[in-house]
Amino acid sequence: MKTNLHSRSFHNGRAARPLSRRERHSAAVRQRLFDAAMRLFAERGFTETTVEDITNAADVGKGTFFNYFPSKEELLTAFGDLRIGKIRAGLEEVERGKEPIVEILRRLFIRLGEDPGRSPELARSMLLTMLSKDAVRLKFCTRFAQGHVIMTKIFKIAQERGEVRSDVDAADLARSYKESYLGSLLAWSLTPSTRLAPSFQRAFEHFWSAAAAKHSRIEKKGSER
């Protein structure tokens, strides 16, 4: 699934003004560079892919790249920003309160895996780059911290609504959610003969069986009989 870097444009919680023609062109070029980079990272790995490879694949001049990304590593920063955007969107869905939080959390679990789940090679390349390059790792740690704050808000709301157990701190539930996601992504990237969607589904169900409020677990068992 193609990820749009500009699929959600908000300012202070309100929809931003429509983009001008020049801004739309700029956004399209940036998107093309990002998509080309993700495709090449999946095929060759992050280290083996050069900026020139990316610009050739995106059919733009090499100098154009630096108008949008200060360095190749900044592509991974944009990748991390997409994760934050999806988590924020999940919080907005929870705040609207139109559906059970379990459904929103399950959907978010899958959405977070859409981009690294393009291929096992891409997932491994992302993880390896995060672990081996301090500058990238520190930026991802910042994104992880931002995501953790938002996820904690989601679980606090879930506790207030009685949908998630209240005897565990919301921050710990958010951490377990993240660890379940990262663990299943890593396992899949190492054993790509398995399918990602069922792996994510199993991981989420295991997480939810421990995180759900007691009455929710009882109701689920009753419905399975």
N, C-alpha and C positions, 0 to 999 in steps of 0.2 A: 504494500500500500504506500502510495506516495505521500510524503508529509509536506504540508504547505507551511513554510516559515511564517507566513502572514495570514494564516487562516483565521486568527482571532486578533483583532486590533481594538484594544480598549484603553481608556485613560480614566483613572479614578473611578473605575467601575462602570463607565458609560461607553457606549460604542463611539469610536473615534470618527472623525469626518472622513468622507470618501477620499481615496487617494487620487492625486492628479495623474494626468497621463505620464508625466515624467517619473513620478513616484512609482506608478505601476510598472513602467519599463525597468526601473532600477530594481524593484522587487523581483521581477521576472528573471533578470540576469543573476541576482543573488541566489534565487531558487535553483536556477540551472547549474550554477557552480556547486551548490550544496549537493544536489542530486548526483552530479557527476562524481563528486568526491566520495560520497557514500558508496556508489557503485564500484569505484576503483579500490576503495579501502577493502571492500568485500572480496574483490578478485585478487588483489596483490598484497594487501596489508597496508597499514598506515605508513610505516617507515619506507617501504619500497615505492610508494606513490609520491611523485614530485608535483610541485605547483604547475609546472609545464604540462604534465600529464592531465591534470585536472582542467586546465584552460583549453587544451586541445579537445578533450572530451566534451567540454561545454561549448566549444566553437566560439571562444572569445580570445582576445589578445592576452598575453601573459601579464602585462601591466595592469589589465583590468581587474585581475584577481585582488590586488592590494587596495583597490578602491572599496572593496567590500569586506575583506578579511585581512587584518594586519599580518597574519602568518597562517601557515597550514594548521597549527594547533588551534587557532581560533575557530576552525570548523567544528572541532569537538566541543568548544564552548557553546557554539550555536546549538549543537546537538543536546547539550545539557540544558540549555534554555528551553528547548522544546519539551523536555521532561517536566520542567517547572510549569510551563504553560498548561500541560495536560493535568497536572495535579491541581492547579488553581481552578481549572474548569471543573474538576471533580468536586472541589469545595463549593463552587457556585451551585452545582446540581444538588448537593446536600443541603445547602442553605435554602434552596427553593422548596425542599421538602415534598416533592411530588411523587417520590417512589422510595421503597425501602433502601436503607443505606447499604445493605448487603449487595443489592444489584449494582449500585454505583461503584462500590469497591471492587466487585468482580469485573465490571467493565473497564475500570481504570487499570486493573492488573494487566488486562489484555492490551489495552492501548499503550501502556508503557513499553511493552515488548514489540510493538509494531516495527519500529525502526531497527533496533539491533537484531530483531528477528528476521530481517531480510535474508540473512544467511548465517550459518555457523561461523564462517570465516570472518564476517563483519563483527559478530559478537566477540570472537576471540581477539580480533585486532583492536577493538575498542578497549577491552579489558586489559590486554597486554600493554597498550599505550598508557593507560591510566596508571598501571603498576610500575612502569619503567621510566616514565618521564615526570619528574617532580613538578614542573610547571603545570602540566596537564592534570596531574593528580590533585594539586592544591586547588585548582579551579573546580574540579569535580567535587572535591570535598566541600567547597563553598556551596555548590548547587545541592549536594546531598543535605547540607544543613538547612538550606532554604526549604527544600522539599519536606524535610522532617518537621519543620515548624508548621507548614500547611497541613500535613497529614495529622499532626497532633490536634489541630483545630477540628479536623473531620471526626476524629475519634472522640473528642470531648463532646461534640454535638451528638454523636451516636450514643454516648453514655447518658447524656441528658434525656434522650428520647427512649432510653431503656432498651436499645437494640444491641448494645455491646456491653459486656461485663464491666462492672464498675469497681471490682476489687483489684484491678490492675491499672496502673497509671496510663493515661492516654498516650504519653510519650513513649512508653514501653511497647504499647500496642502498635504505634506507628513504626517503631524500630523493627518489630517482628514482621510487620507487613513488608517493609523494605527488604529485610533479610530473606524472606520467603521468595520474593520476586527475583532478587539477585542470585540466590542459590539455584532456583529452577532454570534461570537463564544460563548460568555457568554450566550446570549439568548438561543442558541441551547442547551447548556449544562444543562440549567435549565428546558427546555421543550423538552426533547429528542424524543417526539412523532413526532416532525417535522423532516424533512430531512435536513441535513447540506448543501448539494450542492445547492438546490434551495434557501436556506436562504442566502448563500454567494452570489449567483447570484443576488438576489434582493438587497442586501446591496451594492454590487459593482455598480449596475445600478443606484441606488440612488446617490451614491457618484459621479459617472461619469456625471450624468445629471447636477450636480452643478459645476464640475471641468472642463468639456470640454470647449474648446474655443467656442465662440458664433457661429461661422460659422458651427462648427461641430454639435452643437445642432440643428441648423436650418436644416442642411442636414439630420439629423436623423429623424426629424419630417416629412420632405418631403418624405423620403423613407417609412414611415409608413402609408402614405395615400393610 
